[in-house]
Amino acid sequence: MEKVRNYFKPYRGLPRSIYVIFFASIVNSMGNCSASKYSF
């Protein structure tokens, strides 16, 4: 757990909107991967 905390340490001071965009892009890419896997 300490490794993960150190990994995110430089990003602690960022505004909340940056985190929202980051997580939205992850969810969007996960949706794109699953959609392309099942496309005909």
KOLMI-299198 format. One record per atom (N, C-alpha, C, O): x, z, y; atom name. Coordinates in Angstrom, 1 decimal, padded with zeros to 4 digits. Each point is the difference from the previous one (the first is absolute). Last residue first. Layout:
<rs>
[[X, Z, Y], CA]
...
</rs>
This chain:
<rs>
[[-018.7, -034.3, -007.3], N]
[[000.0, -001.1, -001.0], CA]
[[000.6, -001.2, 000.5], C]
[[000.1, -001.0, -000.7], O]
[[000.7, 006.6, 001.8], N]
[[-000.6, -001.3, 000.5], CA]
[[000.1, -001.1, -001.1], C]
[[000.9, 000.1, -000.9], O]
[[000.6, 004.7, 000.8], N]
[[-001.2, -000.4, -000.7], CA]
[[-000.6, -001.3, 000.5], C]
[[-001.1, -000.3, -000.3], O]
[[005.2, 002.2, 002.1], N]
[[000.2, 000.1, -001.5], CA]
[[-001.3, -000.5, -000.7], C]
[[000.2, -000.5, -001.1], O]
[[-000.1, 000.8, 005.9], N]
[[000.8, -001.2, -000.5], CA]
[[000.2, 000.1, -001.5], C]
[[000.1, -001.1, -000.7], O]
[[-002.2, 004.7, 002.8], N]
[[-000.9, -001.2, 000.1], CA]
[[000.7, -001.2, -000.5], C]
[[-000.6, -000.8, -000.7], O]
[[002.9, 004.9, 000.9], N]
[[-001.0, 000.1, -001.0], CA]
[[-000.9, -001.3, 000.0], C]
[[-000.5, -000.4, -001.0], O]
[[003.8, 000.9, 004.4], N]
[[000.7, -000.2, -001.4], CA]
[[-001.1, 000.0, -001.0], C]
[[000.1, -000.8, -001.0], O]
[[-001.5, 001.6, 005.4], N]
[[000.5, -001.4, -000.2], CA]
[[000.6, -000.2, -001.4], C]
[[-000.2, -001.0, -000.6], O]
[[-001.1, 005.3, 002.0], N]
[[-001.1, -000.8, -000.3], CA]
[[000.3, -001.4, -000.2], C]
[[-000.6, -000.7, -000.8], O]
[[004.0, 003.6, 002.0], N]
[[-000.5, 000.4, -001.4], CA]
[[-001.2, -000.9, -000.3], C]
[[-000.2, -000.4, -001.1], O]
[[001.9, 000.1, 005.4], N]
[[000.9, -000.7, -000.9], CA]
[[-000.4, 000.3, -001.5], C]
[[000.1, -000.9, -000.8], O]
[[-002.4, 003.1, 004.3], N]
[[-000.3, -001.4, 000.0], CA]
[[000.8, -000.7, -001.0], C]
[[-000.5, -000.9, -000.7], O]
[[001.3, 005.4, 001.3], N]
[[-001.3, -000.2, -000.7], CA]
[[-000.3, -001.5, 000.0], C]
[[-000.5, -000.5, -001.0], O]
[[004.3, 001.8, 003.4], N]
[[000.2, 000.2, -001.4], CA]
[[-001.3, -000.3, -000.8], C]
[[000.1, -000.6, -001.0], O]
[[-000.3, 000.4, 005.7], N]
[[000.7, -001.2, -000.6], CA]
[[000.3, 000.2, -001.4], C]
[[000.0, -001.0, -000.8], O]
[[-002.0, 004.5, 003.1], N]
[[-000.9, -001.1, -000.1], CA]
[[000.7, -001.2, -000.6], C]
[[-000.6, -000.7, -000.8], O]
[[003.1, 004.5, 001.8], N]
[[-000.8, 000.2, -001.2], CA]
[[-001.0, -001.1, -000.2], C]
[[-000.3, -000.4, -001.1], O]
[[003.0, 000.2, 005.0], N]
[[000.9, 000.0, -001.2], CA]
[[-000.9, 000.1, -001.3], C]
[[000.2, -000.8, -000.9], O]
[[-002.3, 001.3, 005.1], N]
[[000.4, -001.4, -000.2], CA]
[[000.8, -000.1, -001.3], C]
[[-000.2, -000.9, -000.8], O]
[[-000.8, 005.2, 002.2], N]
[[-001.3, -000.7, -000.4], CA]
[[000.3, -001.4, -000.3], C]
[[-000.4, -000.5, -001.0], O]
[[003.9, 003.1, 002.8], N]
[[-000.3, 000.4, -001.4], CA]
[[-001.2, -000.8, -000.5], C]
[[000.0, -000.4, -001.2], O]
[[001.1, -000.1, 005.7], N]
[[001.0, -000.7, -000.9], CA]
[[-000.2, 000.3, -001.4], C]
[[000.1, -000.8, -000.9], O]
[[-002.8, 003.0, 004.2], N]
[[-000.4, -001.4, -000.3], CA]
[[001.0, -000.8, -000.8], C]
[[-000.4, -000.9, -000.8], O]
[[001.2, 005.4, 002.3], N]
[[-000.8, -000.1, -001.2], CA]
[[-000.5, -001.4, -000.3], C]
[[-000.2, -000.3, -001.1], O]
[[005.0, 001.3, 003.6], N]
[[-001.4, 000.2, 000.2], CA]
[[-000.9, -000.2, -001.2], C]
[[000.4, -000.7, -001.0], O]
[[004.8, 002.4, 000.6], N]
[[-000.8, -001.2, 000.3], CA]
[[-001.4, 000.3, 000.3], C]
[[-000.6, 001.0, -000.5], O]
[[004.4, 001.9, -001.0], N]
[[-000.4, 000.0, 001.4], CA]
[[-000.9, -001.2, 000.4], C]
[[-000.4, -000.1, 001.2], O]
[[002.5, 000.7, -005.7], N]
[[-000.9, 001.2, 000.3], CA]
[[-000.6, -000.1, 001.4], C]
[[-001.1, 000.5, 000.2], O]
[[004.3, -003.3, -002.9], N]
[[-001.3, -000.6, 000.4], CA]
[[-000.9, 001.1, 000.5], C]
[[-001.2, -000.2, 000.3], O]
[[005.7, 000.9, -002.3], N]
[[000.1, -000.8, 001.3], CA]
[[-001.3, -000.4, 000.6], C]
[[-000.1, -000.4, 001.1], O]
[[000.1, 002.8, -005.4], N]
[[000.4, 000.8, 001.2], CA]
[[000.2, -000.8, 001.2], C]
[[-000.5, 000.4, 001.1], O]
[[-000.6, -001.6, -005.9], N]
[[-001.0, -000.2, 001.1], CA]
[[000.4, 000.7, 001.3], C]
[[-000.7, -000.1, 001.0], O]
[[003.4, 000.5, -005.0], N]
[[-000.2, -001.4, 000.2], CA]
[[-000.9, -000.3, 001.2], C]
[[000.2, -001.0, 000.7], O]
[[000.5, 005.4, -002.2], N]
[[001.2, -000.5, 000.7], CA]
[[-000.2, -001.5, 000.3], C]
[[000.5, -000.5, 001.0], O]
[[-003.7, 002.6, -003.7], N]
[[-000.1, 000.5, 001.4], CA]
[[001.2, -000.5, 000.9], C]
[[-000.3, -000.3, 001.1], O]
[[000.2, -000.7, -005.7], N]
[[-001.0, -000.8, 000.7], CA]
[[-000.1, 000.5, 001.4], C]
[[-000.2, -000.8, 000.9], O]
[[003.1, 003.1, -003.7], N]
[[000.5, -001.4, 000.3], CA]
[[-001.0, -000.8, 000.8], C]
[[000.3, -000.7, 000.9], O]
[[-001.5, 005.0, -002.4], N]
[[000.9, 000.1, 001.1], CA]
[[000.6, -001.4, 000.4], C]
[[000.2, -000.3, 001.1], O]
[[-002.9, 001.0, -005.0], N]
[[-000.8, 000.0, 001.2], CA]
[[000.9, 000.0, 001.3], C]
[[-000.4, -000.6, 001.0], O]
</rs>
